[in-house]
Amino acid sequence: MTHDFLIIGGGIAGISAAARLSHMGKVWLAEAEAHLAHHASGRSAALFEPRYGKPALVALSYGSEDHLVHANGGVLSPRGMMIVAGPDERAAFEAEAAYMTLSEIPFEEARAWVPILNPVTATLAARGFEARDIDTDLLIQNFAREARSNGAVIQTGAAVTSLARGADGLWTATTSQGKVHARIVVNAAGAWADRVAAMAGIAPLGLVPNRRSMARIPAPGGHDVSRWPMIFGVGETWYAKPDAGALIVSPAEEHPMEPHDAWADDMVLAEGLARYEERVTEPVTRLISSWAGLRTFAPDRVPVIGFARSDPGFFWLAGQGGYGFQTAAAASALVADLIGGRTPALEADIVAALSPARFD
């Protein structure tokens, strides 16, 4: 059987694209791992903060908001955001608060919200309420259900080992589950996207996977953390976020890596936890668990969405860089618009900023 679309990658980018494209033709999605969203998507901090990032990312985030709020009952819940800083970080603190449109609040008010803040070392605070949690598993399942209801094949354990154009113009992919033939390939392979392109004879774009480590720690001091905001150290040198009665803390590092199944670096994690401990009164006495994910960026740190100029049957959907969940609804709608030859809902300058043609 020949499919209209072969999607390589079963993270949020690939799954959302499968849902959109399933209304336009036959979809076959290949995910190398045993389950969906194994790598970056499955290790996300899962926050919707639409003002964060470059203009193209902000446009995609705001373009996704209606879907995240309303589709299938919605996947967002209140969280809020706070940045904290020491007394010697006033300039950086004010710049970040302005960039994120957060309002400075008296420290006593910040401590009433997050009682473990250290009154000696964390004297500055700003907050906002637009940031919300994303139920990432529900979002993935909603898109997967939509795709399957339209006949899409979502195949896990299907690593693509070769990809080539035949004389008939069709793509043939060899996977661990057999061969697949398709008219159009959508490269949603995350950290492996450049490798997939090279396999297909398409010039790589210079995508770089970056490791980010995380630790889950017990609720500090036995507090109920469920209503705490996501907290950032100024300069994003660490962040903390409530998660299922515990707290996730990350050193927020970006260490370039080769594509692989990432794991936390113990030293980097310890350094990040120490930066977090400098701003709070409760020490970290043990970890419940730790992990890492790869956040993949294009050279300009803007996602790549569009057909390769060298091959109109090869479509890039890569470089989400940690923004995948909050942008997936608009990004996948753009995929369908571009492949379907429709005028995108996004402004033309945003579409151009996302296009792989910007690297030509």
PyMOL commands that set and color helices and strands:
alter all, ss='L'
color gray80, all
select helices_A, chain A and resi 12-21+41-43+55-73+90-99+107-113+136-149+190-199+220-222+266-278+324-340+348-354+356-359
alter helices_A, ss='H'
color red, helices_A
select strands_A, chain A and resi 2-8+27-30+47-48+76-78+81-85+103-105+124-128+132-134+153-155+160-165+171-175+178-187+208-217+230-233+239-243+246-250+255-256+289-297+304-308+311-318
alter strands_A, ss='S'
color yellow, strands_A
deselect
rebuild
show_as cartoon
